[in-house]
Amino acid sequence: MKYDFLIVGAGFAGSVMAERIASQLNKKVLIVEKRNHIAGNAYDEYDEHGILVHRYGPHIFHTNSKEVFDYLSQFTEWIPYEHKVLAKIGNNLYPIPINRITINKLYNLNLTTDKEVEEFYEKVRERRYPITNSEDIIVNQVGYDLFEKFFKHYTKKQWNLEAKELSPSVCGRIPVRTNDDCRYFTDKYQFMPKDGYTKMFERMLNQKNIEVVLNTDYKSILDSVKFDKMIYTGPIDYFFDYKYGKLPYRSIRFEYKNYKIDSYQEASHINFVDKGVPYTRITEHKKLSVQQVDSTSISIEYPQGNGEPFYPIPTEENRHQYLLYKNEVDKLNNIIFCGRLAEYQYYNMDQVVANTLRLYGIILNEK
């Protein structure tokens, strides 16, 4: 059969692009996905205990973009949800991002205003210039002690690199606050899909012009499928047969447990920032979906080098390697690369959707 578009990957980038092309341009789309499910790393499903579990770690929808929110709202109803994260140091739990409550509890202080917290940060910060890495950006804001307690060991576990080896963007993603706002995000729109992410993707792809093939490597069907254009959302190095070597990624091993109790921990998501703890975080899933069930399921995350690619590793060396591949992309016609893996870039979900809608606009203008 002849298709107008072959789309590689059924995560956010591939699915949003497929939906737009099929519904708005009335073009025939074939999506090829190597996994046995759609929705990419946002995939969720009910476990044997009836709890909706995020199989690739917690995915919290948040955005300031009305365009992105309105677009996804075509395919899901929403449950209001404001994510809160605690960091465990020793036997104590502290709000993260670092805020006034964190500082008061950690140092046994009684700071009551933003100004007092600003003055505290000013006393403890170590000015670093220029800021070239993730250690610099945190120490420059809040000093070495807070960096060591909350970021140093967690970062090493997560990335298997020291913070000073990583781009400032890694730790710079986490704000430092002077108020007592314990929300992890402050975006205008903060919700969870009412029926889960997988159901949202199913509705997105439920169109006569879209065909989805799972458990298939796209390279295995290139000789048998005819198409005019390709949208590629897989790993960029794999597309080019690793001609410049494999780009490094961090992966995660998940360990799942269920307990016949109402609540396992104080928050849906706790970071374990101490050096001696081998895992990085524990997620209590029913607190994400706000389910009323009589047991609780958790997932424990152990970062690792092998496995499904989760996070591009943002170092200068890796950036230069990626640019070799990007130079090859620029020579191609009729292929669009988009998404976290294809662009070797850490994106939030809303950023992927926004960027995909932008790229769709380019396709639309070419018509």
C-alpha positions in Angstrom: 0.0 0.0 0.0 1.1 3.6 -0.7 1.2 6.1 2.2 1.7 9.8 2.1 3.7 9.8 5.3 5.7 7.1 7.2 6.1 8.1 10.8 8.7 6.3 12.9 7.7 6.2 16.6 4.3 6.5 18.4 5.3 8.8 21.2 4.2 12.4 21.5 6.1 13.7 18.5 5.0 10.9 16.2 1.4 10.7 17.4 0.8 14.5 17.3 2.2 14.8 13.8 0.2 11.8 12.6 -3.0 13.2 14.0 -2.5 16.6 12.4 -1.5 15.2 9.0 -4.4 12.7 9.0 -7.2 14.9 10.3 -6.2 18.3 8.7 -4.6 17.3 5.5 -6.6 14.1 4.8 -3.3 12.2 4.1 -2.7 8.5 4.7 -0.2 7.9 7.5 1.6 4.7 8.6 3.1 4.8 12.1 5.8 2.2 12.8 6.6 1.6 16.5 9.3 -0.8 17.7 7.7 -1.3 21.1 4.5 -3.3 21.8 2.5 -0.2 22.7 1.8 3.4 21.7 2.4 6.6 23.8 6.2 6.3 24.1 7.6 6.9 27.6 4.2 8.4 28.6 2.7 4.9 28.4 0.6 3.9 31.4 -1.6 0.9 32.2 -3.5 -0.6 35.0 -1.5 -3.1 37.0 -3.0 -6.3 38.5 -4.1 -4.4 41.5 -6.2 -1.9 39.5 -3.8 1.0 39.9 -2.8 3.1 36.9 1.0 2.9 36.7 3.3 5.1 34.6 5.6 2.4 33.2 8.5 4.7 32.4 8.4 6.9 35.4 6.1 9.7 36.5 4.8 12.0 33.7 3.2 15.1 35.0 1.5 17.3 32.4 2.2 21.0 32.9 2.4 23.9 30.5 2.0 27.6 30.1 0.9 27.2 26.5 -2.9 27.5 25.8 -2.3 26.2 22.3 -0.8 22.9 23.7 -3.4 22.6 26.4 -6.3 23.2 24.0 -4.9 20.8 21.4 -4.5 17.9 23.9 -7.9 18.7 25.4 -9.5 17.3 22.2 -8.4 13.9 23.3 -8.8 13.8 27.1 -10.6 15.2 30.0 -8.3 16.4 32.8 -8.0 16.0 36.6 -6.4 19.0 38.4 -3.1 17.9 39.8 -0.2 19.9 41.3 2.9 17.8 41.7 4.9 18.0 44.9 8.2 16.4 45.5 10.1 15.6 48.7 13.8 14.9 49.0 15.0 12.5 51.7 18.2 13.3 53.5 18.9 10.8 56.3 15.5 10.3 58.0 14.1 13.7 57.1 12.0 14.9 54.2 12.4 18.3 52.6 10.4 20.1 49.9 12.2 20.3 46.5 12.6 22.7 44.8 14.5 24.3 47.7 12.2 27.0 49.3 11.7 28.8 52.6 10.3 25.6 54.3 13.3 23.6 53.2 15.8 26.2 54.6 14.0 26.6 57.9 13.7 22.9 58.5 17.2 22.0 57.4 19.0 24.7 59.3 16.5 25.2 62.2 15.8 28.7 61.2 12.6 30.9 61.3 12.8 32.9 58.1 9.4 34.4 57.4 9.8 36.6 54.3 11.2 36.3 50.8 13.7 39.0 51.6 15.1 37.0 54.6 15.5 34.0 52.4 17.2 36.1 49.7 19.6 37.4 52.3 20.3 33.8 53.5 21.1 32.7 49.9 23.3 35.8 49.5 25.4 34.8 52.5 25.9 31.2 51.5 26.3 31.5 47.8 29.7 31.2 46.1 29.9 33.4 43.1 31.1 31.6 40.0 31.7 33.1 36.7 31.4 32.1 34.0 28.9 29.4 34.7 29.9 26.5 32.6 28.4 23.4 34.3 25.6 22.2 36.6 27.7 22.6 39.8 28.4 26.2 39.0 24.8 27.1 38.5 23.6 25.7 41.9 26.6 26.8 44.0 26.3 30.3 42.4 22.7 30.4 43.7 22.7 28.7 47.0 26.2 27.7 48.0 28.1 24.4 48.3 26.3 22.9 51.3 22.9 22.9 49.7 24.4 21.8 46.4 26.1 18.9 48.2 23.0 17.9 50.1 20.4 18.0 47.3 22.2 17.8 44.0 25.7 16.4 44.1 25.0 12.7 44.9 21.6 12.6 43.2 23.2 14.0 40.0 26.0 11.4 40.1 23.5 8.6 40.5 21.2 9.9 37.8 23.9 10.6 35.2 26.9 8.6 36.3 28.8 11.9 36.0 29.7 14.7 38.4 27.5 17.8 38.2 30.6 19.8 37.0 30.8 17.5 33.9 27.2 18.3 32.9 25.7 21.2 31.1 24.2 24.0 33.3 20.8 23.0 31.9 20.6 19.8 33.9 20.5 21.2 37.4 19.3 24.6 36.1 15.9 23.1 35.3 15.1 23.1 39.0 14.4 26.5 40.4 15.4 27.9 43.8 12.6 29.7 45.6 12.4 32.3 48.4 8.7 31.7 49.2 6.9 28.7 50.7 5.5 27.3 47.4 6.0 23.6 47.5 4.7 22.9 44.0 7.3 21.3 41.7 5.9 23.3 38.8 4.3 26.7 38.6 2.8 26.5 35.1 -0.7 27.9 34.4 -2.0 24.5 33.3 -1.3 21.5 35.6 -3.4 18.4 35.1 -3.3 14.7 34.6 -5.3 13.0 31.8 -8.5 11.6 33.4 -8.2 8.2 31.8 -4.4 8.1 31.6 -2.0 9.0 28.8 -2.4 5.8 26.8 -6.2 6.4 26.4 -5.4 10.0 25.2 -3.0 8.6 22.6 -5.6 6.0 21.5 -8.1 8.8 20.8 -5.5 10.8 19.0 -4.7 8.0 16.7 -8.2 6.6 16.2 -8.6 7.9 12.6 -9.3 6.2 9.3 -6.2 7.7 7.8 -3.9 6.4 10.4 -2.5 2.8 10.5 -0.3 1.8 13.4 2.1 -1.2 13.3 3.7 -2.2 16.6 6.7 -4.5 17.4 8.4 -3.4 14.2 11.7 -1.8 13.4 11.0 0.7 10.6 14.1 -0.5 8.7 12.6 -3.9 8.3 9.7 -2.5 6.2 11.4 0.2 4.1 11.7 -2.1 1.0 8.0 -3.2 1.2 6.3 0.1 2.0 5.9 3.1 -0.3 5.7 6.6 1.1 6.3 10.2 0.0 7.7 11.7 3.2 9.1 10.4 6.5 8.7 11.8 10.0 11.5 10.3 12.2 11.2 10.4 16.0 13.6 7.6 16.9 17.3 7.9 17.9 19.2 10.0 15.4 22.3 7.8 15.6 20.4 4.7 14.7 19.0 6.3 11.6 22.5 6.8 10.3 23.6 3.3 11.4 25.9 4.8 14.1 28.3 6.1 11.5 29.7 8.6 14.1 29.3 6.2 17.0 26.5 5.7 19.5 25.2 8.7 21.3 25.1 8.1 25.1 21.8 8.0 26.9 20.8 7.2 30.5 18.2 4.5 31.1 16.3 3.4 34.1 15.5 0.0 35.6 12.1 0.0 37.4 11.3 -2.2 40.4 7.6 -2.5 41.2 6.0 -3.4 44.5 2.4 -3.4 45.9 1.4 -3.0 49.5 -1.9 -3.7 51.1 -1.9 -0.3 52.8 -3.6 3.0 52.0 -0.4 5.2 51.7 3.3 4.2 51.3 4.9 7.7 51.5 4.2 11.3 52.2 4.2 12.4 48.5 3.7 10.8 45.1 7.3 11.3 44.4 10.3 11.2 46.7 13.9 11.8 45.6 16.6 9.9 47.5 19.6 12.3 47.4 21.9 10.6 49.8 25.1 9.0 48.4 24.6 5.5 50.0 21.1 4.9 48.5 21.4 3.1 45.1 18.1 4.3 43.7 17.1 7.9 42.8 13.3 8.1 43.4 10.2 6.2 44.4 6.8 7.0 42.9 3.5 6.1 44.5 1.3 5.9 41.5 -2.2 6.1 42.8 -1.3 9.6 44.1 -0.7 10.7 40.5 -4.0 9.5 39.3 -5.8 10.4 42.5 -7.3 6.9 42.7 -9.3 5.6 45.6 -8.2 1.9 46.0 -7.4 -0.2 49.0 -3.7 -0.9 48.2 -0.9 1.1 46.7 1.7 0.4 44.0 5.2 2.0 43.9 8.0 2.0 41.5 11.7 2.3 42.5 14.1 3.8 39.9 17.7 2.6 39.4 19.5 4.7 36.7 21.7 2.7 34.4 23.7 3.0 31.2 22.0 0.2 29.2 18.4 -0.2 28.2 15.7 2.0 26.6 17.1 5.5 25.9 15.5 7.9 28.4 17.7 10.9 28.8 20.3 12.4 26.3 23.4 13.1 28.3 24.2 16.9 27.9 27.9 17.2 27.8 30.0 19.2 25.4 31.5 16.0 23.9 28.1 14.5 23.3 26.8 17.8 21.8 29.7 17.8 19.2 28.9 14.2 18.3 25.2 15.0 17.9 26.1 17.9 15.6 27.9 15.5 13.2 24.6 13.7 12.9 22.7 16.9 12.6 24.9 17.9 9.7 23.8 14.7 7.9 20.1 15.5 8.6 20.5 18.8 6.9 21.5 17.1 3.7 18.3 15.1 3.5 15.0 15.9 1.7 11.5 14.8 2.6 12.5 13.7 6.1 11.7 15.6 9.3 13.5 14.7 12.5 11.6 15.7 15.7 11.3 14.7 19.3 13.7 14.0 22.2 15.6 11.1 20.6 15.7 12.5 17.0 17.0 15.9 18.3 19.1 14.5 21.2 17.5 17.0 23.4 15.8 16.8 26.8 12.2 18.1 26.3 9.2 18.2 28.6 6.0 16.8 27.1 4.5 20.1 26.3 7.7 21.2 24.6 7.5 18.2 22.3 3.9 18.9 21.5 4.6 22.6 20.8 7.5 21.8 18.6 5.6 19.2 16.7 2.7 21.6 16.1 5.3 24.1 14.8 6.8 21.6 12.4 3.3 20.6 11.2 2.8 24.3 10.4 5.9 24.1 8.1 4.4 21.1 6.4 1.1 22.9 6.0 2.7 25.9 4.5 4.5 23.7 1.9 1.1 22.5 0.6 
